[in-house]
Amino acid sequence: MGAARKKTNRFVGMGGVMPASAQVLHFEPSHWERLIEAAVRLRPLGKGKTYALVKRLGAANDKGRDVEARLVPEREPRKWDLYQAKHYENPLTPSNIFPELAKFFRHLAAETYVHPRHYLICAPRGVGSDLFDLLAKPDVFKQRLLADWKAGETGLQKLKGDLAPTVEAVVSNFDFKDIRECELRDILDWHALDRSDHHKLFGIVAERMDDPPAPSTPTADEANYIQALLQVYSELSGKTLTVDALMASPEFREHFLDQRTTFYCAEGLKTFSRDLYGEHEFFNLLEMIHTGIRSSVNSPRHTSGLDRLEAGLASAQGLKVNDSVLSPRLRPGDLPGSCHHLANQKKLKWVK
């Protein structure tokens, strides 16, 4: 048989919910800053690394930094990134960003902070064509900022007197290639690395794909729970059974296949959990089920392995596990199938 094609979960907005890229257009500026902070905390920096420190500073006295992100714990030259958040009704223009750059260069000249690695402009509607063209030509950008600052133009009318010689020297020595746009799609991609938080914020739900079918031949990963079932059938028949003998038995074959089907139902839930929340949520659910059925399985009233098996399956099927984040996506076979996952972990045993 050829290798089965791996199915992944699809993620869709709940009824009437706009895509995340549209929702952010209606954020309040402070909400936009918090989104950037959360996304930047998750931003991959290569080789499994993220920033050592991320701090949202956006306020009246932020000194030109809405979010500061350090590559190392201490603030060192060119080892931190400055994220400037702007949430306007239109794409950013030079008039929008020149006053922010003036503030930044004044504080850089005053040694409020050291030279960053990058100055990153974050706006949900992006930058307009004029600012985009300036970002593409760093030397032209620098000269335009200096010229307009001296002339008091492009949003710098009230800041004309702030261009002291020391500030101008800092601007002249600054490499404007370090001023970049941070695109919305990147911010959303970083934020989506924490799927649980991302989906909750934007009202995204996961569509659970089809559960995997049980393969015709049991795999090594099924060994423990299948051995537990073989013990049940062997006890009933009075003779030791193998899987091959079981499959040839008209008495036990269908029941055995049903148990494997539910095991793989729960296996589908495990994959869904892994992709959306992490496997730990599936294992948390198993612990809830184990706690809920253990006393029933171990009841002294049961005199056979089949009694215990049927008691466990019935008890699991009747459980309410609303505390699990997986509860809304449970299917009929998941809870009884979870019993077999517990047996596979040797936490349940049918034949004493």
Buried (B, 14 or more C-beta within 10 A) or exposed (E): EEEEEEEEBEBEBEEEBEEBEEBBEEBEEBEBBBBBBBBBBBBEEEEEEBBBBBEBBBEEEBBBBBBBBBBEEEBEEEBBBBBBBBBEEEBBBBBBBBBBBBBBBBBBBEEEBEBBBBBBBBBBBBBBEBBEEBBEEBEEBBBBBBEBBEEBBBBBEEBBEBBEEEBBEBBEEBEBEBBBBBBBEBBBBBBBBBBEEBBEBBBBBBEBBEBBEBEEEBEEEBEBBBEBBBBBBBBBBEEEBEBEBBBEBEEBBEBBEBBBBBBBBBBBBBBBBBBBBEEEBBEBBBEBBBEBBBEBBBEEEBEBBBBBBBBBBEBBBEBEBEEBEBEEBBBEBBBBBBBBBBBBEEBBBBBE
